Amino acid sequence: MTEKPQEARVGVGCFVILKGTATTPDRLLIGRRKGSHGAGTYQLPGGHLEFKESFEECAIREVYEETGLTLSTAEFATATNDVMTAENKHYCTMFMKATVDHEDVENLRSMEPEKLDGDWAWITWNDLAKEDSQYRPLFLPLQNLLLTRPHFTI
């Protein structure tokens, strides 16, 4: 019997950006996955696009569900095509970006501890992009983003 081919699903990841100051750089939110495909890899907050949901709505919902942070808006940044051969999964990942105020950071929590290994971390873009970063390995969509769009920045 032939195995039924998997259909591609739409994933949405969100660069949640904490704006820097005159003396500190912008930072983005990252966490390590657990309990699912890509366990042990670093990812942005995000998840699956639901029926009739826009990318913006998905990013806002997923960020809140995973972190407790409330976003007022999110905008499209880029996309990747991610085939996870070992897991027999295929995702088209939409990367969104949004900013949060320093006052909002006190609401940051691990809302789904069964899916997050440890705590969320605020890191710089350089922390993410460096090949020898302590935030390795990366979840495949982030890894593909850095490989296929080397000049991309938040």
Secondary structure, DSSP 8 states (H G I E B T S, - for coil): --------EEEEEEEEEE---SSS--EEEEEEB-SSTTTTSEE-SEEE--TT--HHHHHHHHHHHHH----S--EEEEEEEEEEGGGTEEEEEEEEEEEE-GGGGGG---S-TTTBSS--EEE-HHHHH-TT-SS-SB-HHHHHHHHH-TT---
